[in-house]
Amino acid sequence: MTPPAPGPHEPGEPHDASAAPGRSETREERADRKWADLLQELRVAQTGVQILFGFLLTVVFQQRFTTLSDTDRTIYVVTVVLGAATTGALVAPVSFHRLLSGQRLKPETVRWAGRLTLVGLALLLATMASSMLLILRVVLSPNGTALWLVAGIAAWFALCWFAFPAWARHAARRQRSVTAGDEGGAGKE
């Protein structure tokens, strides 16, 4: 068996194309595929963020805004700032691609864009939680119920967006190592 080729790779991924079961692709082909996948993911996230951010920007112009408490206004400001930061993180991959296009840096671009997308998702979680807190405080009046509901929804988002995928990745790695151990152990008997 040949040793893996040295070079940059993402954690948990094979070092060379021949080690990837079911795929035979070069580093550049893998980067092209991952870039296309990332663009599809970003289209979904960016659309939601743009709609949410657009609504957030209009809230300040509503008549009822002047009746908000100082705490609710602070929550609103935090929410708008989080929405802007989320937008920045989720649009950043476009800038990376445009500024690095033609520089033969597609794998690096994909890696950075993937990281920025994860940051954007974390910021989106915070933006959603902050938005919900503001809305639920207005609807339920400032009491602990709004905070508990937001905590529950934020936990649900964290499970769906981060914990479940991490668990699936861990389970797949464990399955691969068990399968590799079975294959390696069969020859020793």
Contacts in CASP RR format, 6 or more apart in sequence:
PFRMAT RR
TARGET T0000
AUTHOR 0000-0000-0000
METHOD contacts of the structure
MODEL  1
MTPPAPGPHEPGEPHDASAAPGRSETREERADRKWADLLQELRVAQTGVQ
ILFGFLLTVVFQQRFTTLSDTDRTIYVVTVVLGAATTGALVAPVSFHRLL
SGQRLKPETVRWAGRLTLVGLALLLATMASSMLLILRVVLSPNGTALWLV
AGIAAWFALCWFAFPAWARHAARRQRSVTAGDEGGAGKE
2 18 0 8 1.000
4 14 0 8 1.000
4 15 0 8 1.000
4 16 0 8 1.000
4 19 0 8 1.000
5 15 0 8 1.000
5 16 0 8 1.000
6 15 0 8 1.000
7 15 0 8 1.000
8 107 0 8 1.000
8 108 0 8 1.000
8 111 0 8 1.000
9 15 0 8 1.000
10 111 0 8 1.000
12 173 0 8 1.000
13 20 0 8 1.000
14 20 0 8 1.000
17 23 0 8 1.000
17 24 0 8 1.000
17 25 0 8 1.000
17 26 0 8 1.000
17 27 0 8 1.000
17 29 0 8 1.000
17 30 0 8 1.000
18 24 0 8 1.000
23 30 0 8 1.000
25 33 0 8 1.000
27 107 0 8 1.000
28 106 0 8 1.000
28 107 0 8 1.000
30 107 0 8 1.000
31 106 0 8 1.000
31 107 0 8 1.000
31 109 0 8 1.000
31 110 0 8 1.000
32 106 0 8 1.000
34 110 0 8 1.000
35 97 0 8 1.000
35 106 0 8 1.000
35 109 0 8 1.000
35 110 0 8 1.000
35 113 0 8 1.000
38 93 0 8 1.000
38 110 0 8 1.000
38 113 0 8 1.000
38 114 0 8 1.000
38 117 0 8 1.000
41 117 0 8 1.000
42 90 0 8 1.000
42 93 0 8 1.000
42 117 0 8 1.000
45 90 0 8 1.000
45 117 0 8 1.000
45 120 0 8 1.000
45 121 0 8 1.000
45 124 0 8 1.000
46 90 0 8 1.000
46 91 0 8 1.000
49 83 0 8 1.000
49 86 0 8 1.000
49 87 0 8 1.000
49 90 0 8 1.000
49 124 0 8 1.000
49 127 0 8 1.000
50 87 0 8 1.000
52 83 0 8 1.000
52 127 0 8 1.000
52 128 0 8 1.000
52 131 0 8 1.000
53 83 0 8 1.000
53 84 0 8 1.000
53 86 0 8 1.000
53 87 0 8 1.000
56 76 0 8 1.000
56 79 0 8 1.000
56 80 0 8 1.000
56 83 0 8 1.000
56 131 0 8 1.000
57 80 0 8 1.000
59 65 0 8 1.000
59 76 0 8 1.000
60 76 0 8 1.000
65 76 0 8 1.000
68 76 0 8 1.000
68 138 0 8 1.000
69 142 0 8 1.000
71 137 0 8 1.000
71 142 0 8 1.000
72 134 0 8 1.000
72 137 0 8 1.000
72 138 0 8 1.000
72 142 0 8 1.000
75 130 0 8 1.000
75 133 0 8 1.000
75 134 0 8 1.000
75 137 0 8 1.000
76 134 0 8 1.000
78 130 0 8 1.000
79 127 0 8 1.000
79 130 0 8 1.000
79 131 0 8 1.000
79 134 0 8 1.000
82 123 0 8 1.000
82 126 0 8 1.000
82 127 0 8 1.000
82 130 0 8 1.000
83 123 0 8 1.000
83 124 0 8 1.000
83 127 0 8 1.000
85 120 0 8 1.000
85 123 0 8 1.000
86 120 0 8 1.000
86 123 0 8 1.000
86 124 0 8 1.000
86 126 0 8 1.000
86 127 0 8 1.000
88 120 0 8 1.000
89 116 0 8 1.000
89 117 0 8 1.000
89 119 0 8 1.000
89 120 0 8 1.000
89 123 0 8 1.000
90 116 0 8 1.000
90 117 0 8 1.000
90 120 0 8 1.000
90 124 0 8 1.000
92 113 0 8 1.000
92 116 0 8 1.000
93 109 0 8 1.000
93 112 0 8 1.000
93 113 0 8 1.000
93 114 0 8 1.000
93 116 0 8 1.000
93 117 0 8 1.000
96 109 0 8 1.000
96 112 0 8 1.000
96 113 0 8 1.000
96 116 0 8 1.000
97 109 0 8 1.000
97 113 0 8 1.000
100 108 0 8 1.000
100 109 0 8 1.000
121 161 0 8 1.000
121 162 0 8 1.000
122 162 0 8 1.000
125 154 0 8 1.000
125 157 0 8 1.000
125 158 0 8 1.000
125 161 0 8 1.000
128 153 0 8 1.000
128 154 0 8 1.000
128 157 0 8 1.000
129 150 0 8 1.000
129 153 0 8 1.000
129 154 0 8 1.000
129 157 0 8 1.000
132 149 0 8 1.000
132 150 0 8 1.000
132 153 0 8 1.000
133 146 0 8 1.000
133 147 0 8 1.000
133 150 0 8 1.000
136 145 0 8 1.000
136 146 0 8 1.000
136 149 0 8 1.000
136 150 0 8 1.000
137 146 0 8 1.000
139 146 0 8 1.000
140 146 0 8 1.000
END
